[in-house]
């Protein structure tokens, strides 16, 4: 016959096992809920940001920026500086700051690069090469060495992603032959 002390020990052991199992289930559920909250926040952040890109006005400004042409920085400054063409300067600054902020989000794992690539990856891979020399000049002569650093980071991350998935880069959009 089973002794009372053995029964108590078995009940205690099963209690510990049940408590531990409950703890593991709660931790797993908490982790899943946190991941879901993170994904939801990421989607909200991304959606809010993208609504700024998908306006008729912004799209017109993007194409205006893409059509800008200059020979060197002095030529650029004469044509498109804050003093000579404030609208163009503001459009450019707005787009670059938005792309820089998106780069910051990607760098800090707040938005995944594949989402950027699927929505505005073409914008990123077309705009950075066009404006790179201007931005690099401004890093040296006007702003700080890290000026638009996250925009550049975003460009390289989108390029890496496209290479990884075998997608064309398509950075020569709008090139004239």
C-alpha positions in Angstrom: 0.0 0.0 0.0 1.1 3.5 -0.8 2.1 5.6 2.2 0.7 9.0 2.9 4.1 10.7 2.7 4.6 9.3 -0.8 1.2 10.7 -1.9 2.1 14.1 -0.4 5.4 14.1 -2.2 3.8 13.2 -5.5 1.2 15.9 -5.0 3.9 18.4 -4.3 5.9 17.3 -7.3 2.9 17.5 -9.6 2.1 20.9 -8.2 5.6 22.2 -9.0 5.3 20.7 -12.5 1.9 22.3 -13.0 3.2 25.7 -11.7 6.2 25.6 -13.9 4.1 24.6 -17.0 1.7 27.5 -16.2 4.7 29.9 -16.0 6.1 28.7 -19.3 2.7 29.1 -21.0 2.3 32.6 -19.5 5.8 33.7 -20.6 5.2 32.3 -24.2 1.8 34.1 -24.4 3.4 37.3 -23.1 6.2 37.1 -25.7 3.6 36.5 -28.5 1.6 39.5 -27.3 4.6 41.7 -27.2 5.6 40.6 -30.8 2.0 41.3 -32.0 2.1 44.7 -30.3 5.5 45.5 -32.0 4.1 44.5 -35.4 1.0 46.5 -34.9 3.1 49.6 -33.8 5.3 49.1 -36.8 2.3 48.9 -39.2 0.8 52.0 -37.7 4.1 53.9 -37.9 4.6 52.8 -41.4 1.1 53.6 -42.5 1.2 57.1 -41.0 4.5 57.8 -42.7 3.4 56.5 -46.1 0.3 58.6 -46.2 2.6 61.6 -46.5 4.2 60.1 -49.6 1.0 59.2 -51.4 -0.5 62.6 -52.0 -0.8 64.2 -55.4 1.1 67.2 -54.3 4.0 65.1 -53.0 4.2 63.0 -56.1 4.3 66.1 -58.3 7.1 67.5 -56.1 9.0 64.2 -56.4 9.0 64.3 -60.1 9.9 68.0 -60.1 12.9 67.1 -57.9 13.9 64.3 -60.2 13.8 66.6 -63.2 16.2 69.1 -61.6 19.5 69.3 -63.4 22.9 70.9 -62.6 26.5 70.7 -63.7 28.2 71.1 -60.3 27.4 72.4 -56.8 27.7 76.1 -57.8 25.3 75.5 -60.6 23.0 73.7 -58.2 23.2 76.5 -55.7 22.4 79.1 -58.4 19.3 77.2 -59.6 17.9 75.5 -56.5 19.2 77.1 -53.3 16.9 78.4 -50.6 17.6 81.9 -51.9 17.2 81.3 -55.7 14.3 78.7 -55.6 12.8 78.4 -52.2 10.0 76.0 -53.3 12.4 73.5 -54.9 14.7 73.8 -51.9 11.9 73.1 -49.5 10.6 70.1 -51.6 14.0 68.6 -51.7 14.6 69.2 -48.0 11.3 67.6 -47.1 11.8 64.5 -49.2 15.4 64.0 -47.9 14.4 64.5 -44.3 11.5 62.0 -44.7 13.9 59.4 -46.2 16.5 60.1 -43.5 13.8 59.5 -40.9 12.8 56.3 -42.6 16.4 55.3 -42.5 16.5 56.0 -38.8 13.5 53.7 -38.4 15.1 50.9 -40.4 18.4 51.3 -38.5 16.6 51.0 -35.2 14.4 48.0 -36.3 11.2 50.0 -36.1 10.3 49.4 -39.7 11.6 46.5 -41.8 13.4 47.2 -45.0 11.2 44.9 -47.0 8.3 47.2 -46.3 10.2 50.2 -47.5 11.3 48.3 -50.6 7.7 47.2 -51.4 6.3 50.7 -51.1 8.9 53.3 -52.0 12.0 51.4 -52.7 12.2 52.8 -56.2 12.1 56.3 -54.8 15.0 55.5 -52.5 17.2 53.9 -55.1 16.6 56.7 -57.6 16.9 59.8 -55.3 20.1 58.9 -53.4 22.3 58.6 -56.5 20.9 61.8 -58.0 21.5 63.8 -54.8 24.5 62.1 -53.3 27.1 64.6 -54.5 25.0 67.5 -53.3 24.5 65.9 -49.9 28.1 65.0 -49.6 29.1 68.6 -50.4 26.7 69.9 -47.8 28.1 67.4 -45.2 31.5 69.0 -45.7 30.6 72.6 -46.1 27.2 73.4 -44.6 26.1 70.8 -42.0 27.6 68.1 -39.9 29.5 65.0 -41.2 26.5 62.8 -40.3 24.0 64.9 -42.4 21.5 62.6 -44.1 23.5 59.6 -42.8 20.4 57.5 -42.3 19.1 58.4 -45.8 22.3 56.9 -47.1 22.0 53.9 -44.8 18.4 53.4 -46.1 19.6 53.4 -49.7 22.3 50.8 -49.0 19.8 48.6 -47.1 17.3 48.7 -49.9 20.0 47.9 -52.4 21.2 44.9 -50.2 17.6 43.7 -49.9 17.0 43.9 -53.6 20.2 42.0 -54.3 19.3 39.4 -51.7 15.8 38.7 -53.3 17.1 39.1 -56.9 15.1 42.3 -57.6 16.4 44.8 -60.2 17.9 47.9 -58.8 16.2 50.2 -61.4 18.1 53.3 -60.3 18.4 54.7 -63.8 14.7 55.7 -63.9 14.2 58.9 -65.9 17.6 58.7 -67.6 17.6 60.3 -71.0 19.5 58.7 -73.9 
